[in-house]
């Protein structure tokens, strides 16, 4: 279930980057956001 939230945030990040124009400085930030959401989803699955 939480993977849906992650997918939504990834889609929003991609949409936002295309709207603003992808800059080299933005790509690492988007990667970190994606990684953080992924780790949070994994840690929540382990707790259940």
mmCIF file as Biopython writes it, N, C-alpha, C and O atoms, coordinates in Angstrom:
data_model
#
loop_
_atom_site.group_PDB
_atom_site.id
_atom_site.type_symbol
_atom_site.label_atom_id
_atom_site.label_alt_id
_atom_site.label_comp_id
_atom_site.label_asym_id
_atom_site.label_entity_id
_atom_site.label_seq_id
_atom_site.pdbx_PDB_ins_code
_atom_site.Cartn_x
_atom_site.Cartn_y
_atom_site.Cartn_z
_atom_site.occupancy
_atom_site.B_iso_or_equiv
_atom_site.auth_seq_id
_atom_site.auth_asym_id
_atom_site.pdbx_PDB_model_num
ATOM 1   N N  . UNK A ? 1  ? 0.814  -1.199 0.000   1.0 0.0 1  A 1 
ATOM 2   C CA . UNK A ? 1  ? 0.000  0.000  0.000   1.0 0.0 1  A 1 
ATOM 3   C C  . UNK A ? 1  ? 0.861  1.269  0.000   1.0 0.0 1  A 1 
ATOM 4   O O  . UNK A ? 1  ? 0.556  2.240  -0.692  1.0 0.0 1  A 1 
ATOM 5   N N  . UNK A ? 2  ? 1.921  1.241  0.775   1.0 0.0 2  A 1 
ATOM 6   C CA . UNK A ? 2  ? 2.759  2.441  0.867   1.0 0.0 2  A 1 
ATOM 7   C C  . UNK A ? 2  ? 3.537  2.702  -0.414  1.0 0.0 2  A 1 
ATOM 8   O O  . UNK A ? 2  ? 3.980  3.824  -0.657  1.0 0.0 2  A 1 
ATOM 9   N N  . UNK A ? 3  ? 3.706  1.663  -1.237  1.0 0.0 3  A 1 
ATOM 10  C CA . UNK A ? 3  ? 4.394  1.858  -2.510  1.0 0.0 3  A 1 
ATOM 11  C C  . UNK A ? 3  ? 3.588  2.778  -3.416  1.0 0.0 3  A 1 
ATOM 12  O O  . UNK A ? 3  ? 4.154  3.433  -4.290  1.0 0.0 3  A 1 
ATOM 13  N N  . UNK A ? 4  ? 2.283  2.836  -3.220  1.0 0.0 4  A 1 
ATOM 14  C CA . UNK A ? 4  ? 1.454  3.756  -4.006  1.0 0.0 4  A 1 
ATOM 15  C C  . UNK A ? 4  ? 1.816  5.197  -3.674  1.0 0.0 4  A 1 
ATOM 16  O O  . UNK A ? 4  ? 1.912  6.040  -4.565  1.0 0.0 4  A 1 
ATOM 17  N N  . UNK A ? 5  ? 2.015  5.475  -2.395  1.0 0.0 5  A 1 
ATOM 18  C CA . UNK A ? 5  ? 2.412  6.827  -1.980  1.0 0.0 5  A 1 
ATOM 19  C C  . UNK A ? 5  ? 3.763  7.177  -2.588  1.0 0.0 5  A 1 
ATOM 20  O O  . UNK A ? 5  ? 3.962  8.291  -3.072  1.0 0.0 5  A 1 
ATOM 21  N N  . UNK A ? 6  ? 4.683  6.232  -2.564  1.0 0.0 6  A 1 
ATOM 22  C CA . UNK A ? 6  ? 6.002  6.459  -3.162  1.0 0.0 6  A 1 
ATOM 23  C C  . UNK A ? 6  ? 5.876  6.742  -4.653  1.0 0.0 6  A 1 
ATOM 24  O O  . UNK A ? 6  ? 6.520  7.652  -5.174  1.0 0.0 6  A 1 
ATOM 25  N N  . UNK A ? 7  ? 5.048  5.964  -5.336  1.0 0.0 7  A 1 
ATOM 26  C CA . UNK A ? 7  ? 4.852  6.169  -6.770  1.0 0.0 7  A 1 
ATOM 27  C C  . UNK A ? 7  ? 4.265  7.542  -7.060  1.0 0.0 7  A 1 
ATOM 28  O O  . UNK A ? 7  ? 4.639  8.184  -8.041  1.0 0.0 7  A 1 
ATOM 29  N N  . UNK A ? 8  ? 3.354  7.993  -6.219  1.0 0.0 8  A 1 
ATOM 30  C CA . UNK A ? 8  ? 2.764  9.328  -6.400  1.0 0.0 8  A 1 
ATOM 31  C C  . UNK A ? 8  ? 3.835  10.400 -6.248  1.0 0.0 8  A 1 
ATOM 32  O O  . UNK A ? 8  ? 3.899  11.333 -7.048  1.0 0.0 8  A 1 
ATOM 33  N N  . UNK A ? 9  ? 4.670  10.272 -5.232  1.0 0.0 9  A 1 
ATOM 34  C CA . UNK A ? 9  ? 5.725  11.272 -5.033  1.0 0.0 9  A 1 
ATOM 35  C C  . UNK A ? 9  ? 6.749  11.253 -6.167  1.0 0.0 9  A 1 
ATOM 36  O O  . UNK A ? 9  ? 7.256  12.301 -6.566  1.0 0.0 9  A 1 
ATOM 37  N N  . UNK A ? 10 ? 7.048  10.077 -6.678  1.0 0.0 10 A 1 
ATOM 38  C CA . UNK A ? 10 ? 7.968  9.988  -7.821  1.0 0.0 10 A 1 
ATOM 39  C C  . UNK A ? 10 ? 7.353  10.667 -9.036  1.0 0.0 10 A 1 
ATOM 40  O O  . UNK A ? 10 ? 8.028  11.408 -9.751  1.0 0.0 10 A 1 
ATOM 41  N N  . UNK A ? 11 ? 6.058  10.408 -9.266  1.0 0.0 11 A 1 
ATOM 42  C CA . UNK A ? 11 ? 5.372  11.041 -10.397 1.0 0.0 11 A 1 
ATOM 43  C C  . UNK A ? 11 ? 5.346  12.556 -10.241 1.0 0.0 11 A 1 
ATOM 44  O O  . UNK A ? 11 ? 5.560  13.290 -11.205 1.0 0.0 11 A 1 
ATOM 45  N N  . UNK A ? 12 ? 5.086  13.020 -9.024  1.0 0.0 12 A 1 
ATOM 46  C CA . UNK A ? 12 ? 5.097  14.468 -8.778  1.0 0.0 12 A 1 
ATOM 47  C C  . UNK A ? 12 ? 6.485  15.062 -9.006  1.0 0.0 12 A 1 
ATOM 48  O O  . UNK A ? 12 ? 6.607  16.158 -9.555  1.0 0.0 12 A 1 
ATOM 49  N N  . UNK A ? 13 ? 7.517  14.356 -8.594  1.0 0.0 13 A 1 
ATOM 50  C CA . UNK A ? 13 ? 8.880  14.854 -8.791  1.0 0.0 13 A 1 
ATOM 51  C C  . UNK A ? 13 ? 9.227  14.924 -10.271 1.0 0.0 13 A 1 
ATOM 52  O O  . UNK A ? 13 ? 9.850  15.886 -10.721 1.0 0.0 13 A 1 
ATOM 53  N N  . UNK A ? 14 ? 8.828  13.916 -11.024 1.0 0.0 14 A 1 
ATOM 54  C CA . UNK A ? 14 ? 9.097  13.929 -12.466 1.0 0.0 14 A 1 
ATOM 55  C C  . UNK A ? 14 ? 8.314  15.049 -13.139 1.0 0.0 14 A 1 
ATOM 56  O O  . UNK A ? 14 ? 8.854  15.777 -13.972 1.0 0.0 14 A 1 
ATOM 57  N N  . UNK A ? 15 ? 7.040  15.187 -12.775 1.0 0.0 15 A 1 
ATOM 58  C CA . UNK A ? 15 ? 6.211  16.261 -13.346 1.0 0.0 15 A 1 
ATOM 59  C C  . UNK A ? 15 ? 6.812  17.629 -13.023 1.0 0.0 15 A 1 
ATOM 60  O O  . UNK A ? 15 ? 6.910  18.494 -13.894 1.0 0.0 15 A 1 
ATOM 61  N N  . UNK A ? 16 ? 7.211  17.814 -11.772 1.0 0.0 16 A 1 
ATOM 62  C CA . UNK A ? 16 ? 7.768  19.103 -11.352 1.0 0.0 16 A 1 
ATOM 63  C C  . UNK A ? 16 ? 9.063  19.410 -12.103 1.0 0.0 16 A 1 
ATOM 64  O O  . UNK A ? 16 ? 9.290  20.546 -12.521 1.0 0.0 16 A 1 
ATOM 65  N N  . UNK A ? 17 ? 9.917  18.382 -12.272 1.0 0.0 17 A 1 
ATOM 66  C CA . UNK A ? 17 ? 11.191 18.619 -12.955 1.0 0.0 17 A 1 
ATOM 67  C C  . UNK A ? 17 ? 10.976 18.945 -14.430 1.0 0.0 17 A 1 
ATOM 68  O O  . UNK A ? 17 ? 11.705 19.761 -14.993 1.0 0.0 17 A 1 
ATOM 69  N N  . UNK A ? 18 ? 9.988  18.321 -15.059 1.0 0.0 18 A 1 
ATOM 70  C CA . UNK A ? 18 ? 9.708  18.639 -16.458 1.0 0.0 18 A 1 
ATOM 71  C C  . UNK A ? 18 ? 9.107  20.036 -16.592 1.0 0.0 18 A 1 
ATOM 72  O O  . UNK A ? 18 ? 9.381  20.751 -17.555 1.0 0.0 18 A 1 
ATOM 73  N N  . UNK A ? 19 ? 8.288  20.412 -15.617 1.0 0.0 19 A 1 
ATOM 74  C CA . UNK A ? 19 ? 7.672  21.741 -15.641 1.0 0.0 19 A 1 
ATOM 75  C C  . UNK A ? 19 ? 8.731  22.836 -15.485 1.0 0.0 19 A 1 
ATOM 76  O O  . UNK A ? 19 ? 8.701  23.849 -16.183 1.0 0.0 19 A 1 
ATOM 77  N N  . UNK A ? 20 ? 9.655  22.616 -14.566 1.0 0.0 20 A 1 
ATOM 78  C CA . UNK A ? 20 ? 10.695 23.611 -14.295 1.0 0.0 20 A 1 
ATOM 79  C C  . UNK A ? 20 ? 11.865 23.497 -15.264 1.0 0.0 20 A 1 
ATOM 80  O O  . UNK A ? 20 ? 12.646 24.438 -15.407 1.0 0.0 20 A 1 
ATOM 81  N N  . UNK A ? 21 ? 11.989 22.376 -15.915 1.0 0.0 21 A 1 
ATOM 82  C CA . UNK A ? 21 ? 13.176 22.137 -16.738 1.0 0.0 21 A 1 
ATOM 83  C C  . UNK A ? 21 ? 14.218 21.462 -15.877 1.0 0.0 21 A 1 
ATOM 84  O O  . UNK A ? 21 ? 14.604 21.992 -14.835 1.0 0.0 21 A 1 
ATOM 85  N N  . UNK A ? 22 ? 14.672 20.313 -16.294 1.0 0.0 22 A 1 
ATOM 86  C CA . UNK A ? 22 ? 15.609 19.546 -15.471 1.0 0.0 22 A 1 
ATOM 87  C C  . UNK A ? 22 ? 16.963 20.253 -15.451 1.0 0.0 22 A 1 
ATOM 88  O O  . UNK A ? 22 ? 17.576 20.496 -16.491 1.0 0.0 22 A 1 
ATOM 89  N N  . UNK A ? 23 ? 17.400 20.567 -14.262 1.0 0.0 23 A 1 
ATOM 90  C CA . UNK A ? 23 ? 18.711 21.169 -14.066 1.0 0.0 23 A 1 
ATOM 91  C C  . UNK A ? 23 ? 19.611 20.126 -13.414 1.0 0.0 23 A 1 
ATOM 92  O O  . UNK A ? 23 ? 19.134 19.233 -12.714 1.0 0.0 23 A 1 
ATOM 93  N N  . UNK A ? 24 ? 20.878 20.242 -13.641 1.0 0.0 24 A 1 
ATOM 94  C CA . UNK A ? 24 ? 21.824 19.260 -13.126 1.0 0.0 24 A 1 
ATOM 95  C C  . UNK A ? 24 ? 21.776 19.209 -11.592 1.0 0.0 24 A 1 
ATOM 96  O O  . UNK A ? 24 ? 21.951 18.138 -11.011 1.0 0.0 24 A 1 
ATOM 97  N N  . UNK A ? 25 ? 21.546 20.328 -10.942 1.0 0.0 25 A 1 
ATOM 98  C CA . UNK A ? 25 ? 21.528 20.373 -9.482  1.0 0.0 25 A 1 
ATOM 99  C C  . UNK A ? 25 ? 20.293 19.698 -8.897  1.0 0.0 25 A 1 
ATOM 100 O O  . UNK A ? 25 ? 20.314 19.289 -7.736  1.0 0.0 25 A 1 
ATOM 101 N N  . UNK A ? 26 ? 19.234 19.572 -9.660  1.0 0.0 26 A 1 
ATOM 102 C CA . UNK A ? 26 ? 17.967 19.041 -9.158  1.0 0.0 26 A 1 
ATOM 103 C C  . UNK A ? 26 ? 17.973 17.516 -9.132  1.0 0.0 26 A 1 
ATOM 104 O O  . UNK A ? 26 ? 17.325 16.919 -8.273  1.0 0.0 26 A 1 
ATOM 105 N N  . UNK A ? 27 ? 18.675 16.887 -10.034 1.0 0.0 27 A 1 
ATOM 106 C CA . UNK A ? 27 ? 18.643 15.428 -10.162 1.0 0.0 27 A 1 
ATOM 107 C C  . UNK A ? 27 ? 19.068 14.721 -8.870  1.0 0.0 27 A 1 
ATOM 108 O O  . UNK A ? 27 ? 18.378 13.787 -8.461  1.0 0.0 27 A 1 
ATOM 109 N N  . UNK A ? 28 ? 20.159 15.108 -8.204  1.0 0.0 28 A 1 
ATOM 110 C CA . UNK A ? 28 ? 20.506 14.430 -6.942  1.0 0.0 28 A 1 
ATOM 111 C C  . UNK A ? 28 ? 19.444 14.619 -5.852  1.0 0.0 28 A 1 
ATOM 112 O O  . UNK A ? 28 ? 19.214 13.713 -5.050  1.0 0.0 28 A 1 
ATOM 113 N N  . UNK A ? 29 ? 18.810 15.768 -5.820  1.0 0.0 29 A 1 
ATOM 114 C CA . UNK A ? 29 ? 17.752 15.999 -4.825  1.0 0.0 29 A 1 
ATOM 115 C C  . UNK A ? 29 ? 16.568 15.065 -5.073  1.0 0.0 29 A 1 
ATOM 116 O O  . UNK A ? 29 ? 16.014 14.498 -4.130  1.0 0.0 29 A 1 
ATOM 117 N N  . UNK A ? 30 ? 16.184 14.907 -6.324  1.0 0.0 30 A 1 
ATOM 118 C CA . UNK A ? 30 ? 15.092 14.000 -6.658  1.0 0.0 30 A 1 
ATOM 119 C C  . UNK A ? 30 ? 15.464 12.562 -6.319  1.0 0.0 30 A 1 
ATOM 120 O O  . UNK A ? 30 ? 14.626 11.794 -5.846  1.0 0.0 30 A 1 
ATOM 121 N N  . UNK A ? 31 ? 16.702 12.206 -6.559  1.0 0.0 31 A 1 
ATOM 122 C CA . UNK A ? 31 ? 17.166 10.855 -6.243  1.0 0.0 31 A 1 
ATOM 123 C C  . UNK A ? 31 ? 17.124 10.603 -4.746  1.0 0.0 31 A 1 
ATOM 124 O O  . UNK A ? 31 ? 16.714 9.529  -4.306  1.0 0.0 31 A 1 
ATOM 125 N N  . UNK A ? 32 ? 17.538 11.570 -3.974  1.0 0.0 32 A 1 
ATOM 126 C CA . UNK A ? 32 ? 17.505 11.409 -2.517  1.0 0.0 32 A 1 
ATOM 127 C C  . UNK A ? 32 ? 16.078 11.310 -1.997  1.0 0.0 32 A 1 
ATOM 128 O O  . UNK A ? 32 ? 15.797 10.499 -1.115  1.0 0.0 32 A 1 
ATOM 129 N N  . UNK A ? 33 ? 15.174 12.125 -2.531  1.0 0.0 33 A 1 
ATOM 130 C CA . UNK A ? 33 ? 13.773 12.053 -2.116  1.0 0.0 33 A 1 
ATOM 131 C C  . UNK A ? 33 ? 13.202 10.671 -2.398  1.0 0.0 33 A 1 
ATOM 132 O O  . UNK A ? 33 ? 12.509 10.097 -1.558  1.0 0.0 33 A 1 
ATOM 133 N N  . UNK A ? 34 ? 13.490 10.141 -3.571  1.0 0.0 34 A 1 
ATOM 134 C CA . UNK A ? 34 ? 13.006 8.818  -3.942  1.0 0.0 34 A 1 
ATOM 135 C C  . UNK A ? 34 ? 13.582 7.751  -3.014  1.0 0.0 34 A 1 
ATOM 136 O O  . UNK A ? 34 ? 12.865 6.854  -2.573  1.0 0.0 34 A 1 
ATOM 137 N N  . UNK A ? 35 ? 14.862 7.850  -2.722  1.0 0.0 35 A 1 
ATOM 138 C CA . UNK A ? 35 ? 15.506 6.864  -1.847  1.0 0.0 35 A 1 
ATOM 139 C C  . UNK A ? 35 ? 14.922 6.919  -0.439  1.0 0.0 35 A 1 
ATOM 140 O O  . UNK A ? 35 ? 14.699 5.877  0.176   1.0 0.0 35 A 1 
ATOM 141 N N  . UNK A ? 36 ? 14.672 8.112  0.074   1.0 0.0 36 A 1 
ATOM 142 C CA . UNK A ? 36 ? 14.114 8.255  1.417   1.0 0.0 36 A 1 
ATOM 143 C C  . UNK A ? 36 ? 12.725 7.633  1.484   1.0 0.0 36 A 1 
ATOM 144 O O  . UNK A ? 36 ? 12.430 6.893  2.422   1.0 0.0 36 A 1 
ATOM 145 N N  . UNK A ? 37 ? 11.876 7.917  0.518   1.0 0.0 37 A 1 
ATOM 146 C CA . UNK A ? 37 ? 10.541 7.330  0.515   1.0 0.0 37 A 1 
ATOM 147 C C  . UNK A ? 37 ? 10.607 5.813  0.407   1.0 0.0 37 A 1 
ATOM 148 O O  . UNK A ? 37 ? 9.822  5.110  1.043   1.0 0.0 37 A 1 
ATOM 149 N N  . UNK A ? 38 ? 11.533 5.308  -0.389  1.0 0.0 38 A 1 
ATOM 150 C CA . UNK A ? 38 ? 11.690 3.869  -0.544  1.0 0.0 38 A 1 
ATOM 151 C C  . UNK A ? 38 ? 12.095 3.226  0.779   1.0 0.0 38 A 1 
ATOM 152 O O  . UNK A ? 38 ? 11.533 2.203  1.172   1.0 0.0 38 A 1 
ATOM 153 N N  . UNK A ? 39 ? 13.062 3.818  1.462   1.0 0.0 39 A 1 
ATOM 154 C CA . UNK A ? 39 ? 13.528 3.268  2.742   1.0 0.0 39 A 1 
ATOM 155 C C  . UNK A ? 39 ? 12.423 3.330  3.786   1.0 0.0 39 A 1 
ATOM 156 O O  . UNK A ? 39 ? 12.261 2.393  4.567   1.0 0.0 39 A 1 
ATOM 157 N N  . UNK A ? 40 ? 11.668 4.409  3.811   1.0 0.0 40 A 1 
ATOM 158 C CA . UNK A ? 40 ? 10.562 4.527  4.768   1.0 0.0 40 A 1 
ATOM 159 C C  . UNK A ? 40 ? 9.531  3.435  4.501   1.0 0.0 40 A 1 
ATOM 160 O O  . UNK A ? 40 ? 9.021  2.822  5.439   1.0 0.0 40 A 1 
ATOM 161 N N  . UNK A ? 41 ? 9.228  3.190  3.249   1.0 0.0 41 A 1 
ATOM 162 C CA . UNK A ? 41 ? 8.273  2.126  2.907   1.0 0.0 41 A 1 
ATOM 163 C C  . UNK A ? 41 ? 8.803  0.764  3.362   1.0 0.0 41 A 1 
ATOM 164 O O  . UNK A ? 41 ? 8.041  -0.043 3.893   1.0 0.0 41 A 1 
ATOM 165 N N  . UNK A ? 42 ? 10.072 0.502  3.165   1.0 0.0 42 A 1 
ATOM 166 C CA . UNK A ? 42 ? 10.642 -0.767 3.593   1.0 0.0 42 A 1 
ATOM 167 C C  . UNK A ? 42 ? 10.624 -0.906 5.102   1.0 0.0 42 A 1 
ATOM 168 O O  . UNK A ? 42 ? 10.312 -1.977 5.623   1.0 0.0 42 A 1 
ATOM 169 N N  . UNK A ? 43 ? 10.952 0.150  5.800   1.0 0.0 43 A 1 
ATOM 170 C CA . UNK A ? 43 ? 11.001 0.075  7.261   1.0 0.0 43 A 1 
ATOM 171 C C  . UNK A ? 43 ? 9.597  -0.116 7.835   1.0 0.0 43 A 1 
ATOM 172 O O  . UNK A ? 43 ? 9.440  -0.791 8.853   1.0 0.0 43 A 1 
ATOM 173 N N  . UNK A ? 44 ? 8.591  0.456  7.212   1.0 0.0 44 A 1 
ATOM 174 C CA . UNK A ? 44 ? 7.216  0.264  7.677   1.0 0.0 44 A 1 
ATOM 175 C C  . UNK A ? 44 ? 6.756  -1.164 7.450   1.0 0.0 44 A 1 
ATOM 176 O O  . UNK A ? 44 ? 6.015  -1.707 8.269   1.0 0.0 44 A 1 
ATOM 177 N N  . UNK A ? 45 ? 7.174  -1.777 6.368   1.0 0.0 45 A 1 
ATOM 178 C CA . UNK A ? 45 ? 6.801  -3.159 6.088   1.0 0.0 45 A 1 
ATOM 179 C C  . UNK A ? 45 ? 7.440  -4.106 7.107   1.0 0.0 45 A 1 
ATOM 180 O O  . UNK A ? 45 ? 6.832  -5.105 7.492   1.0 0.0 45 A 1 
ATOM 181 N N  . UNK A ? 46 ? 8.645  -3.799 7.536   1.0 0.0 46 A 1 
ATOM 182 C CA . UNK A ? 46 ? 9.340  -4.648 8.494   1.0 0.0 46 A 1 
ATOM 183 C C  . UNK A ? 46 ? 8.640  -4.581 9.858   1.0 0.0 46 A 1 
ATOM 184 O O  . UNK A ? 46 ? 8.527  -5.595 10.547  1.0 0.0 46 A 1 
ATOM 185 N N  . UNK A ? 47 ? 8.173  -3.391 10.247  1.0 0.0 47 A 1 
ATOM 186 C CA . UNK A ? 47 ? 7.503  -3.217 11.532  1.0 0.0 47 A 1 
ATOM 187 C C  . UNK A ? 47 ? 6.196  -3.977 11.611  1.0 0.0 47 A 1 
ATOM 188 O O  . UNK A ? 47 ? 5.805  -4.426 12.688  1.0 0.0 47 A 1 
ATOM 189 N N  . UNK A ? 48 ? 5.519  -4.128 10.492  1.0 0.0 48 A 1 
ATOM 190 C CA . UNK A ? 48 ? 4.222  -4.809 10.503  1.0 0.0 48 A 1 
ATOM 191 C C  . UNK A ? 48 ? 4.440  -6.238 10.586  1.0 0.0 48 A 1 
ATOM 192 O O  . UNK A ? 48 ? 3.480  -7.009 10.608  1.0 0.0 48 A 1 
#
